[in-house]
Amino acid sequence: MKTFNELVSETVRVIPYGKVMTYGQIAAICGQPRAARIVGGIAHWGNPELPWQRVVKKDGSLAEGYPGGVRAHQAHLEAEGVKFTGNKVTMEQFQWRP
């Protein structure tokens, strides 16, 4: 049986280029709908080779703890074509729902 950490990593690995998922969405898909903060911890301390830039807060705002801060997080998403309304991802267009 896979650990929660392994399930989170597998989920993040398959988020398509130019799309985002929320911490809570990932937690729910991995069987722990109330574990969004744990997903955030995995993002912060987990495998840096995974596309963590594609994980955002439920309202589309960005992670302060992202390497380089919110500005770097936004720059990485914009490089993938993700659009913003103000300082939040335009979730209606860019949220991925597998």
Contact map, one row per residue, 1 for C-alpha under 8 A:
11100000000000000000000000000000000000000000000000000000000000000000000000000000000000000000000000
11110110000000000000000000000000000000000000000000000000000000000000000000000000000000000000000000
11111110000000000000000000000000000000000000000000000000000000000000000000000000000000000000000000
01111111000000000000000000000100000000000000000000000000000000000000000000000000000000000000000000
00111111100000000000000000000000000000000100000000000000000000000000000000000000000000000000000000
01111111110000000000000000000000000000000000000000000000000000000000000000000000000000000000000000
01111111111000000000000000000100000000000000000000000000000000000000000000000000000000000000000000
00011111111100000000000001100100000000100100000000000000000000000000000000000000000000000000000000
00001111111110000000000000000000000000000000001001000000000000000000000000000000000000000000000000
00000111111111000000000000000000000000000000000000000000000000000000000000000000000000000000000000
00000011111111100000000001000100000000000000000000000000000000000000000000000000000000000000000000
00000001111111100000000001000000000000000000000001110110000000000000000000000000000000000000000000
00000000111111100000000000000000000000000000000001100000000000000000000000000000000000000000000000
00000000011111110000000000000000000000000000000000000000000000000000000000000000000000000000000000
00000000001111111011100000000000000000000000000000100100000000000000000000000000000000000000000100
00000000000001111111000000000000000000000000000000000000000000000000000000000000000000000000000100
00000000000000111110000000000000000000000000000000000000000000000000000000000001000000000000000000
00000000000000011111000000000000000000000000000000000100000000000000000000001001110000000000010000
00000000000000111111100000000000000000000000000000000100000000000000000000000000010000000000011100
00000000000000110111110000000000000000000000000000000111000000000000000000000000000000000010011100
00000000000000100011111011000000000000000000000000000111000000000000000000000000000000000000001110
00000000000000000001111111000000000000000000000000000011110100000000000000000000000000000000000000
00000000000000000000111111100000000110110000000000000011110000000000000000000000000000000000000000
00000000000000000000011111110000111100100000000000000000110000000000000000000000000000000000000000
00000000000000000000111111111000100100000000000000000000000000000000000000000000000000000000000000
00000001001100000000111111111100000100100000000000000000000000000000000000000000000000000000000000
00000001000000000000001111111111111100100000000000000000000000000000000000000000000000000000000000
00000000000000000000000111111111111000000000000000000000000000000000000000000000000000000000000000
00000000000000000000000011111111100000000000000000000000000000000000000000000000000000000000000000
00010011001000000000000001111111100000000000000000000000000000000000000000000000000000000000000000
00000000000000000000000000111111100000000000000000000000000000000000000000000000000000000000000000
00000000000000000000000000111111111000000000000000000000000000000000000000000000000000000000000000
00000000000000000000000110111111111100000000000000000000000000000000000000000000000000000000000000
00000000000000000000000100110001111100000000000000000000000000000000000000000000000000000000000000
00000000000000000000000100110001111111100000000000000000000000000000000000000000000000000000000000
00000000000000000000001111100000111111110000000000000000000000000000000000000000000000000000000000
00000000000000000000001000000000001111111000000000000000000000000000000000000000000000000000000000
00000000000000000000000000000000001111111100000000000000000000000000000000000000000000000000000000
00000001000000000000001101100000001111111110000000000000000000000000000000000000000000000000000000
00000000000000000000001000000000000111111111000000000000000000000000000000000000000000000000000000
00000000000000000000000000000000000011111111110000000000000000000000000000000000000000000000000000
00001001000000000000000000000000000001111111110000000000000000000000000000000000000000000000000000
00000000000000000000000000000000000000111111111000010000000000000000000000000000000000000000000000
00000000000000000000000000000000000000011111110000000000000000001100000000000000000000000000000000
00000000000000000000000000000000000000001111111100000000000000000000000000000000000000000000000000
00000000000000000000000000000000000000001111111100000000000000000000000000000000000000000000000000
00000000100000000000000000000000000000000010111111000000000000000000000000000000000000000000000000
00000000000000000000000000000000000000000000111111110000000000000000000000000000000000000000000000
00000000000000000000000000000000000000000000001111100000000000000000000000000000000000000000000000
00000000100110000000000000000000000000000000001111110000000000000000000000000000000000000000000000
00000000000110100000000000000000000000000000000111111110000000000000000000000000000000000000000000
00000000000100000000000000000000000000000010000101111110000000000000000000000000000000000000000000
00000000000000000000000000000000000000000000000000111111000000000100000010011000000000000000000000
00000000000100100111100000000000000000000000000000111111000000000000000000001000000000000000000000
00000000000100000001111000000000000000000000000000111111100000000000000000000000000000000000000000
00000000000000000001111000000000000000000000000000001111111111100000000000000000000000000000000000
00000000000000000000011100000000000000000000000000000011111111100000000000000000000000000000000000
00000000000000000000011100000000000000000000000000000001111110000000000000000000000000000000000000
00000000000000000000000000000000000000000000000000000001111110000000000000000000000000010010000000
00000000000000000000010000000000000000000000000000000001111111000000000000000000000000011110000000
00000000000000000000000000000000000000000000000000000001111111100000000000000000000000111000000000
00000000000000000000000000000000000000000000000000000001100111110000010011000000000000010000000000
00000000000000000000000000000000000000000000000000000001100011111100110010000000000000000000000000
00000000000000000000000000000000000000000000000000000000000001111100110000000000000000000000000000
00000000000000000000000000000000000000000001000000000000000000111111110000000000000000000000000000
00000000000000000000000000000000000000000001000000001000000000111111110110000000000000000000000000
00000000000000000000000000000000000000000000000000000000000000001111100110000000000000000000000000
00000000000000000000000000000000000000000000000000000000000000001111111110000000000000000000000000
00000000000000000000000000000000000000000000000000000000000000111111111110000000000000000000000000
00000000000000000000000000000000000000000000000000000000000001111101111111000000000000000000000000
00000000000000000000000000000000000000000000000000000000000000000001111111100000000000000000000000
00000000000000000000000000000000000000000000000000000000000000000111111111110000000000000000000000
00000000000000000000000000000000000000000000000000001000000001100111111111111000000000000000000000
00000000000000000000000000000000000000000000000000000000000001000000011111111100000000000000000000
00000000000000000000000000000000000000000000000000000000000000000000001111111110000000000000000000
00000000000000000000000000000000000000000000000000001000000000000000000111111111000000000000000000
00000000000000000100000000000000000000000000000000001100000000000000000011111111111000000000000000
00000000000000000000000000000000000000000000000000000000000000000000000001111111111000000000000000
00000000000000000000000000000000000000000000000000000000000000000000000000111111110000000000000000
00000000000000001100000000000000000000000000000000000000000000000000000000011111110000000000000000
00000000000000000100000000000000000000000000000000000000000000000000000000001111111000000000000000
00000000000000000110000000000000000000000000000000000000000000000000000000001111111100001100010000
00000000000000000000000000000000000000000000000000000000000000000000000000001100111110001100010000
00000000000000000000000000000000000000000000000000000000000000000000000000000000011111111100000000
00000000000000000000000000000000000000000000000000000000000000000000000000000000001111111100000000
00000000000000000000000000000000000000000000000000000000000000000000000000000000000111110000000000
00000000000000000000000000000000000000000000000000000000000010000000000000000000000111111000000000
00000000000000000000000000000000000000000000000000000000001111000000000000000000000111111100000000
00000000000000000000000000000000000000000000000000000000000110000000000000000000011110111110010000
00000000000000000000000000000000000000000000000000000000000100000000000000000000011110011111111000
00000000000000000001000000000000000000000000000000000000001100000000000000000000000000001111111000
00000000000000000000000000000000000000000000000000000000000000000000000000000000000000000111111000
00000000000000000000000000000000000000000000000000000000000000000000000000000000000000000111111000
00000000000000000111000000000000000000000000000000000000000000000000000000000000011000001111111100
00000000000000000011100000000000000000000000000000000000000000000000000000000000000000000111111110
00000000000000110011100000000000000000000000000000000000000000000000000000000000000000000000011111
00000000000000000000100000000000000000000000000000000000000000000000000000000000000000000000001111
00000000000000000000000000000000000000000000000000000000000000000000000000000000000000000000000111
